[in-house]
Amino acid sequence: MVRTRIVGVALAALAVAGAVVLPGASASGEAEVASSRRGPLVIGHRGASGYRPEHTLASYELAARMGADYVEPDLVVTKDGRLVARHENEIGGTTDVSARPEFAARRTTKVVDGTSITGWFTEDFTLAELKTLRAKERIPAIRPRNTLYDGRFEVPTFEEVIDLSRRLSRELGRDIGLYPETKHPTYFQDIGLPLEPRLVDALNRAGLNRHGAKVYVQSFEVANLKQLKAQLRVPLVQLVDASGAPYDFVKAGDKRTYRDLVTPDGLREVRTYASGVGVAKDLIIPRDAAGSLREPTTLVRDAHTRGLVVHSWTFRNENTFLPADFRSSTDPAAYGNAFGEYAKFYATGLDGVFADNPDTAVEARKG
C-alpha cells in the first residue's frame, strides 16, 4: 500500500513535468495530455530569439532555462550533407559571411520555392567552412540589444542541438523536447541533398525515433510529411500559413492553398498523416483592418474534433508584432501588452505556442 502510494505520487509529479503518458493518451498526444495541467506547451521559437541571435546553442539553452518545453531548430543542409540549424539556407542575414572576403565569390542568386534570392547558401559550404562563420542578430533594428552577442556563437549542427537538449534535461530535471522543421524540402530534394533521410538517421542514432520521445517534426510542405509518416514514430505537424500554398502543391499544379488545409475536410486529410497543425496566429484570431484582434475562428475546435493538436506561431513581445490593441506606443521595438495577447489566445484552448520570449509565454500560462 505504501509503495503504491509513493509510486502514484511520483508518477503524478512526473506528469506535471510533462514526462509521463497518462492513461488513455496516444503517443502523438502524450505531451499535450501531460502538460494540460499547466496550460499550452511553450516552444522556444528558434530558441529564445527575443534575447539571443536565433538558432544558436546559446539561444536554445536560454529558452530551456526560461521554462520552454521544446526548442525549435529549423534544419537546412550543408554541401557535405550535414544538417545545421538556420532559419533559411540563405545565411547572409544571420551570419557574418558577407564580411568574410574568403567567401565573397560564393555570393550567388538562386530560385528557392519559386522566389529569386541573392546571397550565400548553406549548400555551397562544407560544415567545416560554416563553422568558421559566426551568428548575428537577424532583426537588429527591432532587437538592438541582441547585437551585443553578434560574433560570439557558431552555426550548430542538429547533433549538437540534440546533445544540448540532453545535457539540459539532466541538469534541469525535466525533458527538453525537440521540434525540428524541415526547411524547403522540395528544393533540397531537387538539388540532391534531401533533408528527410538525414533527419530520420539523426533521430535513429540518438534513440529518439520512438513512441514517447519528446519530439515533433514539422513542415510547411505536405508530401514530405506523408513520406516521413512511414519512417518516424514521433508525431508530425503540418505547418499552415495565413496565405499562399505549400510549395510542393504549387510545383505539382495542385490549386489548394494553406487555407484549404484548415477547412473541416482539409483537417480530416491532415489527420491521415499528421498529429497536429502549426498555424499562423491570424487563423485562430484574425485582425481587423486596423490591426486589432477580432473574435476567434472555429479552427481550434475543428482541429480538436478531428483529433489534431493546435500549435500557433509566432508570439513576440515587441509592438511591431503585436495586435494594434495591445501595443504600448508607436515605438516598434518597445514591449507591448504581450500578456494580454497570450490571454486571448490561451482562452481559445490551443495546445502550444511558438514564442520568441519563452519566459513571457511561461509566465502567461500561470493565469
Contacts in CASP RR format, 6 or more apart in sequence:
PFRMAT RR
TARGET T0000
AUTHOR 0000-0000-0000
METHOD contacts of the structure
MODEL  1
MVRTRIVGVALAALAVAGAVVLPGASASGEAEVASSRRGPLVIGHRGASG
YRPEHTLASYELAARMGADYVEPDLVVTKDGRLVARHENEIGGTTDVSAR
PEFAARRTTKVVDGTSITGWFTEDFTLAELKTLRAKERIPAIRPRNTLYD
GRFEVPTFEEVIDLSRRLSRELGRDIGLYPETKHPTYFQDIGLPLEPRLV
DALNRAGLNRHGAKVYVQSFEVANLKQLKAQLRVPLVQLVDASGAPYDFV
KAGDKRTYRDLVTPDGLREVRTYASGVGVAKDLIIPRDAAGSLREPTTLV
RDAHTRGLVVHSWTFRNENTFLPADFRSSTDPAAYGNAFGEYAKFYATGL
DGVFADNPDTAVEARKG
11 20 0 8 1.000
14 20 0 8 1.000
15 22 0 8 1.000
15 34 0 8 1.000
15 37 0 8 1.000
16 34 0 8 1.000
16 37 0 8 1.000
16 38 0 8 1.000
17 34 0 8 1.000
17 173 0 8 1.000
17 174 0 8 1.000
17 175 0 8 1.000
18 31 0 8 1.000
18 34 0 8 1.000
18 35 0 8 1.000
18 69 0 8 1.000
18 174 0 8 1.000
18 175 0 8 1.000
19 34 0 8 1.000
19 174 0 8 1.000
19 175 0 8 1.000
20 30 0 8 1.000
20 34 0 8 1.000
21 27 0 8 1.000
21 30 0 8 1.000
21 33 0 8 1.000
21 34 0 8 1.000
21 212 0 8 1.000
22 30 0 8 1.000
22 33 0 8 1.000
22 34 0 8 1.000
25 33 0 8 1.000
25 34 0 8 1.000
27 211 0 8 1.000
27 212 0 8 1.000
27 233 0 8 1.000
27 235 0 8 1.000
28 235 0 8 1.000
28 275 0 8 1.000
28 276 0 8 1.000
28 309 0 8 1.000
29 235 0 8 1.000
29 275 0 8 1.000
29 309 0 8 1.000
30 212 0 8 1.000
31 41 0 8 1.000
31 69 0 8 1.000
31 214 0 8 1.000
32 41 0 8 1.000
32 309 0 8 1.000
32 351 0 8 1.000
32 352 0 8 1.000
35 41 0 8 1.000
35 69 0 8 1.000
38 365 0 8 1.000
39 346 0 8 1.000
39 365 0 8 1.000
40 346 0 8 1.000
40 349 0 8 1.000
40 350 0 8 1.000
40 351 0 8 1.000
40 352 0 8 1.000
40 353 0 8 1.000
40 365 0 8 1.000
41 69 0 8 1.000
41 70 0 8 1.000
41 311 0 8 1.000
41 351 0 8 1.000
41 352 0 8 1.000
41 353 0 8 1.000
42 67 0 8 1.000
42 68 0 8 1.000
42 69 0 8 1.000
42 70 0 8 1.000
42 352 0 8 1.000
42 353 0 8 1.000
42 355 0 8 1.000
42 358 0 8 1.000
42 361 0 8 1.000
42 362 0 8 1.000
42 365 0 8 1.000
43 68 0 8 1.000
43 69 0 8 1.000
43 70 0 8 1.000
43 71 0 8 1.000
43 72 0 8 1.000
43 179 0 8 1.000
43 311 0 8 1.000
43 352 0 8 1.000
43 353 0 8 1.000
43 354 0 8 1.000
43 355 0 8 1.000
44 60 0 8 1.000
44 63 0 8 1.000
44 68 0 8 1.000
44 70 0 8 1.000
44 71 0 8 1.000
44 72 0 8 1.000
44 354 0 8 1.000
44 355 0 8 1.000
44 356 0 8 1.000
44 358 0 8 1.000
45 72 0 8 1.000
45 313 0 8 1.000
45 314 0 8 1.000
45 315 0 8 1.000
45 354 0 8 1.000
45 355 0 8 1.000
45 356 0 8 1.000
46 54 0 8 1.000
46 55 0 8 1.000
46 59 0 8 1.000
46 72 0 8 1.000
46 73 0 8 1.000
46 74 0 8 1.000
46 87 0 8 1.000
46 356 0 8 1.000
47 54 0 8 1.000
47 55 0 8 1.000
47 59 0 8 1.000
47 60 0 8 1.000
47 62 0 8 1.000
47 63 0 8 1.000
47 68 0 8 1.000
47 71 0 8 1.000
47 72 0 8 1.000
47 358 0 8 1.000
48 59 0 8 1.000
48 60 0 8 1.000
48 62 0 8 1.000
48 63 0 8 1.000
48 66 0 8 1.000
48 68 0 8 1.000
48 356 0 8 1.000
48 357 0 8 1.000
48 358 0 8 1.000
48 359 0 8 1.000
49 55 0 8 1.000
49 59 0 8 1.000
49 138 0 8 1.000
49 356 0 8 1.000
50 143 0 8 1.000
50 146 0 8 1.000
50 316 0 8 1.000
50 317 0 8 1.000
50 356 0 8 1.000
50 357 0 8 1.000
51 59 0 8 1.000
51 62 0 8 1.000
51 145 0 8 1.000
51 146 0 8 1.000
51 357 0 8 1.000
52 58 0 8 1.000
52 59 0 8 1.000
52 62 0 8 1.000
52 146 0 8 1.000
52 149 0 8 1.000
52 153 0 8 1.000
53 59 0 8 1.000
53 94 0 8 1.000
53 135 0 8 1.000
53 136 0 8 1.000
53 137 0 8 1.000
53 138 0 8 1.000
53 146 0 8 1.000
53 149 0 8 1.000
53 150 0 8 1.000
53 153 0 8 1.000
54 87 0 8 1.000
54 94 0 8 1.000
54 135 0 8 1.000
54 138 0 8 1.000
55 73 0 8 1.000
55 74 0 8 1.000
55 85 0 8 1.000
55 86 0 8 1.000
55 87 0 8 1.000
55 94 0 8 1.000
55 135 0 8 1.000
55 155 0 8 1.000
55 156 0 8 1.000
56 135 0 8 1.000
56 153 0 8 1.000
56 154 0 8 1.000
56 155 0 8 1.000
56 156 0 8 1.000
57 153 0 8 1.000
57 154 0 8 1.000
57 156 0 8 1.000
57 160 0 8 1.000
57 161 0 8 1.000
57 164 0 8 1.000
58 149 0 8 1.000
58 152 0 8 1.000
58 153 0 8 1.000
59 153 0 8 1.000
60 71 0 8 1.000
60 73 0 8 1.000
60 156 0 8 1.000
60 161 0 8 1.000
60 164 0 8 1.000
60 165 0 8 1.000
61 164 0 8 1.000
61 168 0 8 1.000
63 71 0 8 1.000
63 358 0 8 1.000
64 71 0 8 1.000
64 165 0 8 1.000
64 168 0 8 1.000
64 172 0 8 1.000
64 176 0 8 1.000
65 168 0 8 1.000
65 172 0 8 1.000
66 358 0 8 1.000
66 359 0 8 1.000
66 362 0 8 1.000
67 358 0 8 1.000
67 359 0 8 1.000
67 362 0 8 1.000
68 176 0 8 1.000
68 355 0 8 1.000
68 358 0 8 1.000
68 361 0 8 1.000
68 362 0 8 1.000
69 176 0 8 1.000
69 177 0 8 1.000
70 176 0 8 1.000
70 177 0 8 1.000
70 178 0 8 1.000
70 179 0 8 1.000
70 214 0 8 1.000
70 216 0 8 1.000
71 161 0 8 1.000
71 165 0 8 1.000
71 176 0 8 1.000
71 177 0 8 1.000
71 178 0 8 1.000
71 179 0 8 1.000
72 179 0 8 1.000
72 180 0 8 1.000
72 181 0 8 1.000
72 354 0 8 1.000
73 85 0 8 1.000
73 156 0 8 1.000
73 158 0 8 1.000
73 161 0 8 1.000
73 178 0 8 1.000
73 179 0 8 1.000
73 180 0 8 1.000
73 181 0 8 1.000
74 85 0 8 1.000
74 86 0 8 1.000
74 87 0 8 1.000
74 88 0 8 1.000
74 180 0 8 1.000
74 181 0 8 1.000
74 183 0 8 1.000
75 83 0 8 1.000
75 84 0 8 1.000
75 85 0 8 1.000
75 158 0 8 1.000
75 180 0 8 1.000
75 181 0 8 1.000
75 182 0 8 1.000
75 183 0 8 1.000
75 195 0 8 1.000
75 199 0 8 1.000
76 83 0 8 1.000
76 84 0 8 1.000
76 85 0 8 1.000
76 86 0 8 1.000
76 88 0 8 1.000
76 89 0 8 1.000
76 122 0 8 1.000
76 123 0 8 1.000
76 183 0 8 1.000
76 184 0 8 1.000
76 188 0 8 1.000
76 195 0 8 1.000
77 83 0 8 1.000
77 84 0 8 1.000
77 89 0 8 1.000
77 122 0 8 1.000
77 123 0 8 1.000
77 188 0 8 1.000
77 193 0 8 1.000
77 195 0 8 1.000
77 198 0 8 1.000
78 84 0 8 1.000
78 122 0 8 1.000
78 123 0 8 1.000
78 125 0 8 1.000
78 126 0 8 1.000
78 127 0 8 1.000
78 130 0 8 1.000
79 122 0 8 1.000
79 123 0 8 1.000
79 124 0 8 1.000
79 125 0 8 1.000
79 126 0 8 1.000
80 126 0 8 1.000
80 127 0 8 1.000
81 127 0 8 1.000
81 193 0 8 1.000
81 198 0 8 1.000
82 127 0 8 1.000
82 157 0 8 1.000
82 198 0 8 1.000
83 157 0 8 1.000
83 158 0 8 1.000
83 159 0 8 1.000
83 195 0 8 1.000
83 198 0 8 1.000
83 199 0 8 1.000
83 202 0 8 1.000
84 122 0 8 1.000
84 127 0 8 1.000
84 130 0 8 1.000
84 155 0 8 1.000
84 156 0 8 1.000
84 157 0 8 1.000
84 158 0 8 1.000
85 155 0 8 1.000
85 156 0 8 1.000
85 157 0 8 1.000
85 158 0 8 1.000
85 161 0 8 1.000
86 94 0 8 1.000
86 122 0 8 1.000
86 155 0 8 1.000
86 183 0 8 1.000
87 94 0 8 1.000
87 138 0 8 1.000
87 183 0 8 1.000
88 94 0 8 1.000
88 183 0 8 1.000
88 184 0 8 1.000
89 112 0 8 1.000
89 121 0 8 1.000
89 122 0 8 1.000
89 123 0 8 1.000
89 183 0 8 1.000
89 184 0 8 1.000
89 187 0 8 1.000
89 188 0 8 1.000
90 112 0 8 1.000
90 117 0 8 1.000
90 119 0 8 1.000
90 120 0 8 1.000
90 121 0 8 1.000
91 97 0 8 1.000
91 119 0 8 1.000
91 120 0 8 1.000
91 121 0 8 1.000
91 122 0 8 1.000
91 133 0 8 1.000
91 155 0 8 1.000
92 98 0 8 1.000
92 119 0 8 1.000
92 120 0 8 1.000
93 136 0 8 1.000
93 138 0 8 1.000
94 135 0 8 1.000
94 136 0 8 1.000
94 138 0 8 1.000
95 120 0 8 1.000
95 133 0 8 1.000
95 134 0 8 1.000
95 135 0 8 1.000
95 136 0 8 1.000
95 155 0 8 1.000
96 133 0 8 1.000
96 134 0 8 1.000
96 136 0 8 1.000
96 150 0 8 1.000
96 151 0 8 1.000
97 103 0 8 1.000
97 106 0 8 1.000
97 120 0 8 1.000
97 133 0 8 1.000
98 107 0 8 1.000
98 120 0 8 1.000
100 132 0 8 1.000
100 133 0 8 1.000
103 120 0 8 1.000
103 125 0 8 1.000
103 129 0 8 1.000
106 120 0 8 1.000
106 121 0 8 1.000
106 124 0 8 1.000
106 125 0 8 1.000
107 118 0 8 1.000
107 119 0 8 1.000
107 120 0 8 1.000
108 118 0 8 1.000
108 119 0 8 1.000
108 120 0 8 1.000
108 121 0 8 1.000
108 124 0 8 1.000
109 116 0 8 1.000
109 117 0 8 1.000
109 118 0 8 1.000
109 119 0 8 1.000
110 116 0 8 1.000
110 117 0 8 1.000
110 121 0 8 1.000
111 117 0 8 1.000
112 184 0 8 1.000
112 187 0 8 1.000
113 184 0 8 1.000
113 186 0 8 1.000
113 187 0 8 1.000
113 247 0 8 1.000
113 250 0 8 1.000
114 247 0 8 1.000
114 250 0 8 1.000
122 130 0 8 1.000
123 188 0 8 1.000
123 191 0 8 1.000
123 193 0 8 1.000
127 157 0 8 1.000
130 155 0 8 1.000
131 154 0 8 1.000
131 155 0 8 1.000
133 154 0 8 1.000
133 155 0 8 1.000
134 150 0 8 1.000
134 151 0 8 1.000
134 152 0 8 1.000
134 153 0 8 1.000
134 154 0 8 1.000
135 150 0 8 1.000
135 151 0 8 1.000
135 152 0 8 1.000
135 153 0 8 1.000
135 154 0 8 1.000
135 155 0 8 1.000
136 147 0 8 1.000
136 150 0 8 1.000
136 151 0 8 1.000
137 143 0 8 1.000
137 146 0 8 1.000
137 147 0 8 1.000
137 149 0 8 1.000
137 150 0 8 1.000
140 146 0 8 1.000
140 147 0 8 1.000
141 333 0 8 1.000
142 318 0 8 1.000
142 320 0 8 1.000
142 332 0 8 1.000
142 333 0 8 1.000
143 318 0 8 1.000
143 333 0 8 1.000
144 333 0 8 1.000
156 164 0 8 1.000
158 180 0 8 1.000
158 199 0 8 1.000
158 202 0 8 1.000
159 202 0 8 1.000
159 206 0 8 1.000
161 178 0 8 1.000
162 178 0 8 1.000
162 202 0 8 1.000
162 206 0 8 1.000
162 208 0 8 1.000
165 176 0 8 1.000
165 177 0 8 1.000
165 178 0 8 1.000
168 176 0 8 1.000
169 175 0 8 1.000
169 176 0 8 1.000
169 177 0 8 1.000
175 214 0 8 1.000
176 214 0 8 1.000
177 214 0 8 1.000
177 215 0 8 1.000
178 208 0 8 1.000
178 214 0 8 1.000
178 215 0 8 1.000
178 216 0 8 1.000
179 215 0 8 1.000
179 216 0 8 1.000
179 217 0 8 1.000
179 218 0 8 1.000
180 199 0 8 1.000
180 215 0 8 1.000
180 216 0 8 1.000
180 217 0 8 1.000
180 218 0 8 1.000
181 217 0 8 1.000
181 218 0 8 1.000
181 219 0 8 1.000
181 220 0 8 1.000
181 239 0 8 1.000
182 195 0 8 1.000
182 196 0 8 1.000
182 199 0 8 1.000
182 217 0 8 1.000
182 218 0 8 1.000
182 219 0 8 1.000
182 221 0 8 1.000
182 224 0 8 1.000
183 195 0 8 1.000
184 247 0 8 1.000
185 194 0 8 1.000
185 195 0 8 1.000
185 196 0 8 1.000
185 219 0 8 1.000
185 221 0 8 1.000
185 223 0 8 1.000
185 224 0 8 1.000
185 248 0 8 1.000
186 221 0 8 1.000
186 223 0 8 1.000
186 224 0 8 1.000
186 247 0 8 1.000
186 248 0 8 1.000
186 251 0 8 1.000
187 247 0 8 1.000
188 194 0 8 1.000
188 195 0 8 1.000
189 195 0 8 1.000
189 224 0 8 1.000
195 224 0 8 1.000
196 224 0 8 1.000
196 227 0 8 1.000
196 228 0 8 1.000
196 231 0 8 1.000
199 217 0 8 1.000
199 228 0 8 1.000
200 209 0 8 1.000
200 228 0 8 1.000
200 231 0 8 1.000
200 232 0 8 1.000
203 209 0 8 1.000
203 213 0 8 1.000
203 215 0 8 1.000
203 232 0 8 1.000
203 234 0 8 1.000
207 213 0 8 1.000
208 215 0 8 1.000
208 234 0 8 1.000
209 231 0 8 1.000
209 232 0 8 1.000
209 233 0 8 1.000
209 234 0 8 1.000
210 233 0 8 1.000
210 234 0 8 1.000
211 233 0 8 1.000
211 234 0 8 1.000
212 234 0 8 1.000
213 233 0 8 1.000
213 234 0 8 1.000
215 234 0 8 1.000
215 235 0 8 1.000
216 234 0 8 1.000
216 235 0 8 1.000
216 236 0 8 1.000
216 237 0 8 1.000
216 275 0 8 1.000
217 225 0 8 1.000
217 228 0 8 1.000
217 232 0 8 1.000
217 234 0 8 1.000
217 235 0 8 1.000
217 236 0 8 1.000
217 237 0 8 1.000
218 236 0 8 1.000
218 237 0 8 1.000
218 238 0 8 1.000
218 239 0 8 1.000
218 278 0 8 1.000
219 225 0 8 1.000
219 236 0 8 1.000
219 237 0 8 1.000
219 238 0 8 1.000
219 239 0 8 1.000
220 239 0 8 1.000
220 240 0 8 1.000
220 241 0 8 1.000
220 246 0 8 1.000
220 247 0 8 1.000
221 246 0 8 1.000
221 247 0 8 1.000
221 248 0 8 1.000
222 238 0 8 1.000
222 246 0 8 1.000
222 248 0 8 1.000
222 249 0 8 1.000
222 261 0 8 1.000
222 273 0 8 1.000
223 248 0 8 1.000
224 248 0 8 1.000
225 236 0 8 1.000
225 238 0 8 1.000
225 273 0 8 1.000
225 274 0 8 1.000
226 273 0 8 1.000
228 236 0 8 1.000
229 236 0 8 1.000
229 273 0 8 1.000
229 274 0 8 1.000
235 274 0 8 1.000
235 275 0 8 1.000
235 276 0 8 1.000
236 273 0 8 1.000
236 274 0 8 1.000
236 275 0 8 1.000
236 276 0 8 1.000
237 274 0 8 1.000
237 275 0 8 1.000
237 276 0 8 1.000
237 277 0 8 1.000
237 278 0 8 1.000
237 309 0 8 1.000
237 311 0 8 1.000
238 261 0 8 1.000
238 270 0 8 1.000
238 273 0 8 1.000
238 274 0 8 1.000
238 276 0 8 1.000
238 277 0 8 1.000
238 278 0 8 1.000
239 277 0 8 1.000
239 278 0 8 1.000
239 279 0 8 1.000
240 258 0 8 1.000
240 261 0 8 1.000
240 262 0 8 1.000
240 277 0 8 1.000
240 278 0 8 1.000
240 279 0 8 1.000
240 280 0 8 1.000
240 283 0 8 1.000
241 258 0 8 1.000
241 280 0 8 1.000
242 258 0 8 1.000
242 280 0 8 1.000
242 282 0 8 1.000
242 283 0 8 1.000
243 257 0 8 1.000
243 258 0 8 1.000
243 259 0 8 1.000
244 257 0 8 1.000
244 258 0 8 1.000
245 254 0 8 1.000
245 256 0 8 1.000
245 257 0 8 1.000
245 258 0 8 1.000
246 258 0 8 1.000
246 261 0 8 1.000
248 254 0 8 1.000
249 255 0 8 1.000
249 256 0 8 1.000
249 257 0 8 1.000
260 266 0 8 1.000
261 267 0 8 1.000
261 269 0 8 1.000
261 270 0 8 1.000
261 277 0 8 1.000
262 277 0 8 1.000
262 279 0 8 1.000
262 283 0 8 1.000
262 299 0 8 1.000
262 302 0 8 1.000
262 303 0 8 1.000
264 302 0 8 1.000
264 306 0 8 1.000
267 277 0 8 1.000
267 302 0 8 1.000
267 303 0 8 1.000
267 306 0 8 1.000
267 308 0 8 1.000
268 306 0 8 1.000
270 276 0 8 1.000
270 277 0 8 1.000
270 306 0 8 1.000
270 308 0 8 1.000
271 306 0 8 1.000
271 307 0 8 1.000
271 308 0 8 1.000
274 308 0 8 1.000
275 308 0 8 1.000
275 309 0 8 1.000
276 303 0 8 1.000
276 308 0 8 1.000
276 309 0 8 1.000
276 310 0 8 1.000
276 311 0 8 1.000
277 303 0 8 1.000
277 308 0 8 1.000
277 309 0 8 1.000
277 310 0 8 1.000
277 311 0 8 1.000
278 310 0 8 1.000
278 311 0 8 1.000
278 312 0 8 1.000
278 313 0 8 1.000
279 299 0 8 1.000
279 310 0 8 1.000
279 311 0 8 1.000
279 312 0 8 1.000
279 313 0 8 1.000
280 312 0 8 1.000
280 313 0 8 1.000
281 312 0 8 1.000
281 313 0 8 1.000
281 314 0 8 1.000
281 315 0 8 1.000
281 345 0 8 1.000
283 297 0 8 1.000
283 299 0 8 1.000
283 312 0 8 1.000
284 296 0 8 1.000
284 297 0 8 1.000
284 299 0 8 1.000
284 300 0 8 1.000
284 310 0 8 1.000
284 312 0 8 1.000
284 345 0 8 1.000
284 348 0 8 1.000
284 350 0 8 1.000
285 293 0 8 1.000
285 294 0 8 1.000
285 295 0 8 1.000
285 296 0 8 1.000
285 297 0 8 1.000
285 344 0 8 1.000
285 345 0 8 1.000
285 348 0 8 1.000
286 293 0 8 1.000
286 294 0 8 1.000
286 297 0 8 1.000
287 293 0 8 1.000
287 294 0 8 1.000
287 323 0 8 1.000
287 324 0 8 1.000
288 294 0 8 1.000
290 324 0 8 1.000
291 323 0 8 1.000
291 324 0 8 1.000
291 325 0 8 1.000
292 323 0 8 1.000
292 324 0 8 1.000
292 325 0 8 1.000
293 323 0 8 1.000
293 325 0 8 1.000
293 326 0 8 1.000
293 341 0 8 1.000
293 344 0 8 1.000
296 348 0 8 1.000
299 310 0 8 1.000
300 310 0 8 1.000
300 348 0 8 1.000
300 349 0 8 1.000
300 350 0 8 1.000
303 309 0 8 1.000
303 310 0 8 1.000
304 310 0 8 1.000
309 351 0 8 1.000
309 352 0 8 1.000
310 349 0 8 1.000
310 350 0 8 1.000
310 351 0 8 1.000
310 352 0 8 1.000
311 350 0 8 1.000
311 351 0 8 1.000
311 352 0 8 1.000
311 353 0 8 1.000
311 354 0 8 1.000
312 345 0 8 1.000
312 350 0 8 1.000
312 352 0 8 1.000
312 353 0 8 1.000
312 354 0 8 1.000
313 353 0 8 1.000
313 354 0 8 1.000
314 321 0 8 1.000
314 354 0 8 1.000
314 355 0 8 1.000
314 356 0 8 1.000
315 338 0 8 1.000
315 341 0 8 1.000
315 342 0 8 1.000
315 345 0 8 1.000
315 353 0 8 1.000
315 354 0 8 1.000
315 355 0 8 1.000
315 356 0 8 1.000
315 357 0 8 1.000
315 360 0 8 1.000
315 361 0 8 1.000
316 322 0 8 1.000
316 338 0 8 1.000
316 355 0 8 1.000
316 356 0 8 1.000
316 357 0 8 1.000
317 335 0 8 1.000
317 336 0 8 1.000
317 338 0 8 1.000
317 356 0 8 1.000
317 357 0 8 1.000
317 360 0 8 1.000
318 332 0 8 1.000
318 333 0 8 1.000
318 334 0 8 1.000
318 335 0 8 1.000
318 336 0 8 1.000
319 327 0 8 1.000
319 328 0 8 1.000
319 329 0 8 1.000
319 330 0 8 1.000
319 331 0 8 1.000
319 332 0 8 1.000
319 333 0 8 1.000
319 334 0 8 1.000
319 335 0 8 1.000
319 336 0 8 1.000
320 332 0 8 1.000
320 333 0 8 1.000
322 336 0 8 1.000
322 337 0 8 1.000
322 338 0 8 1.000
322 341 0 8 1.000
323 341 0 8 1.000
326 336 0 8 1.000
326 337 0 8 1.000
326 338 0 8 1.000
326 340 0 8 1.000
326 341 0 8 1.000
327 336 0 8 1.000
327 337 0 8 1.000
328 334 0 8 1.000
328 335 0 8 1.000
328 336 0 8 1.000
328 337 0 8 1.000
329 336 0 8 1.000
338 357 0 8 1.000
338 360 0 8 1.000
338 364 0 8 1.000
339 360 0 8 1.000
339 363 0 8 1.000
339 364 0 8 1.000
340 364 0 8 1.000
342 353 0 8 1.000
342 360 0 8 1.000
342 361 0 8 1.000
342 364 0 8 1.000
342 365 0 8 1.000
343 364 0 8 1.000
343 367 0 8 1.000
345 353 0 8 1.000
346 364 0 8 1.000
346 365 0 8 1.000
346 367 0 8 1.000
353 361 0 8 1.000
355 361 0 8 1.000
END
